[in-house]
Amino acid sequence: MTVLVLALTAGAVIGLALGALGGGGSVLAVPALIYLLGFAPAAATTASLIIVTATSATALYAHTRDGKVAWRTGALFAAAGIVPAFLAGAVAGRLPEAALTAAFALIAALAAVRMLRPSTSEPPDRIRPGKAAGAGAGLGAVTGFLGVGGGFLAVPALVSVLGLTMRRAVGTSLLVITVNSLAALAARTGTSSGLHWEIIGPFTGAAILGAWDGKRLATKISGTTLQKVFAGVLLAVAAFMLVDVIA
């Protein structure tokens, strides 16, 4: 019963962050699965991909109804990340647990720093296909390797590389994240030992419901304030994971 309560609570908090910030919330899924729910690092990244896919797909539906998804642009960006996500997903399950945890901690710290810095992304004068493909491939690799959605990377890339407005970038990033997460999950088929579906199911359900509450929360609290609070939590989590690896 205690494990179920922890899964529901962690899922709700992560969904709340996703809904309120539009990206970055899934970074907390892996440490929650490892330190609160007893998953091994490799199993945690796989479980996180399942949670991220379900939550992103649900949120994508909501943004589609609002007309905030650039389908053609997002599909091209996502296509560049499919192969890297698949390959990175296959490699991640074979890495030492300490290396995977350390890499995740560094990405969590990067996400926190990215949230603390004011956005300087501006629409480009012209779109460079090579740069767009490189950005899409890099995001796919991060998603596949560490089991995170990568919204904190996808949104600024869609604005600065592909020229989308911020609101359309947030919606379109959910399409990119969903596609990349599915590709990474495909690479991990057959290596799903250590997954506890009785935990993943409630965790995912709570995250989906939390995301809807997060959208309402974003209308009541300053986005800058939310980002600073969440960035502080991320930095603390990253520091804890690095200390755990070193110790």
Secondary structure in CASP SS format (residue, H / E / C, confidence):
PFRMAT SS
TARGET T0000
AUTHOR 0000-0000-0000
METHOD secondary structure of the structure
MODEL  1
M C 1.00
T H 1.00
V H 1.00
L H 1.00
V H 1.00
L H 1.00
A H 1.00
L H 1.00
T H 1.00
A H 1.00
G H 1.00
A H 1.00
V H 1.00
I H 1.00
G H 1.00
L H 1.00
A H 1.00
L H 1.00
G H 1.00
A H 1.00
L H 1.00
G C 1.00
G C 1.00
G C 1.00
G H 1.00
S H 1.00
V H 1.00
L H 1.00
A H 1.00
V H 1.00
P H 1.00
A H 1.00
L H 1.00
I H 1.00
Y H 1.00
L H 1.00
L C 1.00
G C 1.00
F C 1.00
A C 1.00
P H 1.00
A H 1.00
A H 1.00
A H 1.00
T H 1.00
T H 1.00
A H 1.00
S H 1.00
L H 1.00
I H 1.00
I H 1.00
V H 1.00
T H 1.00
A H 1.00
T H 1.00
S H 1.00
A H 1.00
T H 1.00
A H 1.00
L H 1.00
Y H 1.00
A H 1.00
H H 1.00
T H 1.00
R H 1.00
D C 1.00
G C 1.00
K C 1.00
V C 1.00
A C 1.00
W H 1.00
R H 1.00
T H 1.00
G H 1.00
A H 1.00
L H 1.00
F H 1.00
A H 1.00
A H 1.00
A H 1.00
G H 1.00
I H 1.00
V H 1.00
P H 1.00
A H 1.00
F H 1.00
L H 1.00
A H 1.00
G H 1.00
A H 1.00
V H 1.00
A H 1.00
G C 1.00
R C 1.00
L C 1.00
P C 1.00
E H 1.00
A H 1.00
A H 1.00
L H 1.00
T H 1.00
A H 1.00
A H 1.00
F H 1.00
A H 1.00
L H 1.00
I H 1.00
A H 1.00
A H 1.00
L H 1.00
A H 1.00
A H 1.00
V H 1.00
R H 1.00
M H 1.00
L H 1.00
R C 1.00
P C 1.00
S C 1.00
T C 1.00
S C 1.00
E C 1.00
P C 1.00
P C 1.00
D C 1.00
R C 1.00
I C 1.00
R C 1.00
P H 1.00
G H 1.00
K H 1.00
A H 1.00
A H 1.00
G H 1.00
A H 1.00
G H 1.00
A H 1.00
G H 1.00
L H 1.00
G H 1.00
A H 1.00
V H 1.00
T H 1.00
G H 1.00
F H 1.00
L H 1.00
G C 1.00
V C 1.00
G C 1.00
G C 1.00
G H 1.00
F H 1.00
L H 1.00
A H 1.00
V H 1.00
P H 1.00
A H 1.00
L H 1.00
V H 1.00
S H 1.00
V C 1.00
L C 1.00
G C 1.00
L C 1.00
T C 1.00
M H 1.00
R H 1.00
R H 1.00
A H 1.00
V H 1.00
G H 1.00
T H 1.00
S H 1.00
L H 1.00
L H 1.00
V H 1.00
I H 1.00
T H 1.00
V H 1.00
N H 1.00
S H 1.00
L H 1.00
A H 1.00
A H 1.00
L H 1.00
A H 1.00
A H 1.00
R C 1.00
T C 1.00
G C 1.00
T C 1.00
S C 1.00
S C 1.00
G C 1.00
L C 1.00
H C 1.00
W H 1.00
E H 1.00
I H 1.00
I H 1.00
G H 1.00
P H 1.00
F H 1.00
T H 1.00
G H 1.00
A H 1.00
A H 1.00
I H 1.00
L H 1.00
G H 1.00
A H 1.00
W H 1.00
D H 1.00
G H 1.00
K H 1.00
R H 1.00
L H 1.00
A H 1.00
T C 1.00
K C 1.00
I C 1.00
S C 1.00
G H 1.00
T H 1.00
T H 1.00
L H 1.00
Q H 1.00
K H 1.00
V H 1.00
F H 1.00
A H 1.00
G H 1.00
V H 1.00
L H 1.00
L H 1.00
A H 1.00
V H 1.00
A H 1.00
A H 1.00
F H 1.00
M H 1.00
L H 1.00
V H 1.00
D H 1.00
V H 1.00
I H 1.00
A C 1.00
END
